[in-house]
Amino acid sequence: MNTAPNRPEPSRTESLRLPPPRQGWGNIFWTLFGLVALGALLVACAVYTAPPVVTDWQIRDTARPVAAARVSDGKCSTKIVLHLCDMTLTLPTPSGPVVRRINTVFTGVHAGDYSVRVMADPARPDLVTTDLALDRLWNRTVTLLVIAGALAAIIVAALAAMVRNRRAGAGAMG
């Protein structure tokens, strides 16, 4: 008869969560600095990129090319598949020139230059835009929502992690 020696049955293992090491002021500073930088990017999306997207939705069906309008200081740059275009649009009107600086952010694969035509709604010439911006309106909207949503999610997750780690550290001390 083959019997095993008396061994205690293994107990179920409990997960053990160790508190994070105590964070120094340097770690806290860099974490807060990163959060402020991400917050600044989120504010930049809300201040510079969102308003042209909103106004382009308002005039998307009524905008027409304007021959007398001009693009000045137009520049586009590409970061992998993210295109950033900054333009200053000038539209002469009977009440004086309308000057509008727009920021257009969209995604796609493209090599080379963009050519644009200035577009405006005759009833609302202050909302001058470009055909490039109107042609990529859905793309710009989704790009803005994804970037702003990702930034907001990272900020919220980082704040939640800081609070959780602070509570874990306080619980381990006392």
N, C-alpha and C positions, 0 to 999 in steps of 0.2 A: 504494500500500500504506500502510495507516494503522497505524502502530505507536505504542504508548504509550511514553513515556520510561521508562527503568529506574527503577522505584519499588520500594522495599523492601516486601515483603508485610507487612501489619500482623500483629504478633504477638498472641497471645491475651492478653487483659487479665487480670491477676491481681487478686483482690480484696485490698484493702489495709485492714487494720483498724488504725486509729489508737488509741493508748492514750488513755484518758480524761484530761482535764486533771488535774493534781495536785489532790487534794482537800484543802481546808483543814480545820482543826478544827471550824469552824462546820458544814460539810456533814456531817462525820462525826457530830457531836453531834445534828443534826436527824434524820439517818437512824436513829441508835440510839434517839432519842426516839420516832420513829414506830414502830419495831419493838417497843419496850417498850409503847407504847399499844395496838398490835394484839395483842400477847401478853396484855395485861391484859383486852382484850375476849374473847379466847379462853378465858382462865381464868374470866371471869365467866360465859361460856356453860357451862363445865364445872361451876361451883359453884352457880349459881343456876337455870339453865334445864334442864340435863340431869337432875338428880335427880327433879324432879316428872314428867318424861316417862317415866323408867324405872319409877317406882313406879306411875304410871297404867297402864302396860302390865301390871304385875303384878296389878292389881285390876280391869281393864277389864270382865271378865265377871261379877264378883261384887259390884260396888259397887251400893248401893241408896240412894235418897234418905233423908236423915235430917232429920226435922222439927225436932228440938230444936237442930240445929246452926245457927250464924250466920256471916255474912260481915261482917267489920269491915275498915275501911281498904281497901275495894275500889276500884280505880281502873284504867281502861283508857285508853291513848292510842294514836293511830294516826299512823304516819309513812308516807304514801302508801298502800301496801297491807300494811304490816307493823303488826300489832296487838300491843301490849305490855300485859298485864294483871297487876297485882300485887294480891294479896288475902291477908288474914289470916283463916283459917278456925278457928272454935272449936267443938269438939264435946264436950258434957258426957258423961262416962263415970262408972261407979261408982268407979273408982280416981282420979278427978279429971279436970279438963278437958284435952282434947287441943287444943293450939294449934299451927297449922302455917301458915307463910308460904309461899305458892307464887307462882311467876313463870310466866306462860303467854305464849308467843310463838307467833304463827301469822300466816298471810297470808290475804288475801281482801279483797273490796270490801264494805264495810259502812258504813252511815250510821246514827247513832243510838246508843242505849244497849244494853248487853247485860243480860239478866236471867239469874241463875244460881241453881241449886239445889245445896246441899251434898250430896255423895255420899260414902259410906264402905262399906268391906267390913266386915260385922259381925264377922268373925274377925280383922280387922286395922284397928281404928279409928284407929290412929296414922297411917295413910295416907289421911287425909281429902282429898278433892278436890272438883271441881265437875263438873256435867254439861257445861258449856262446854268444859272441859279434855278430858273423855272423848269428846265429840262431834267434837272436832277433833284427835284423837290422831294420826292419820296425817299430817295437815297440820303439826302441831307437830313430829313426828319428821323429816319431810322438810325443814322450815324450819330446824330445828336442825342437821341434817347439812349442808345447803347453806351456811349461815352459818359454821359451824365449819370446814368444808372450805375455803371461800373464804379465811377468815382464815389458816388453816394454810398454804394454797398461796401466799398473798401473802408471808407471813413467810419461807417456804423460798425463794421466788424472790428476795426482797430479799437474803437472806443469800448465796445463790449469786451474785447480781450483785455484791455487795460483795467476795466472795472473787475472782471473776473480774476485777473492775476493779483490785483490789489486786495480783493477779499480773501483769496487763497493765502496770500502772504500774511495778512492780518490774522487769519485763523490759525496759521502755523505758529505765530508768535505768542498767541495767548490763548 
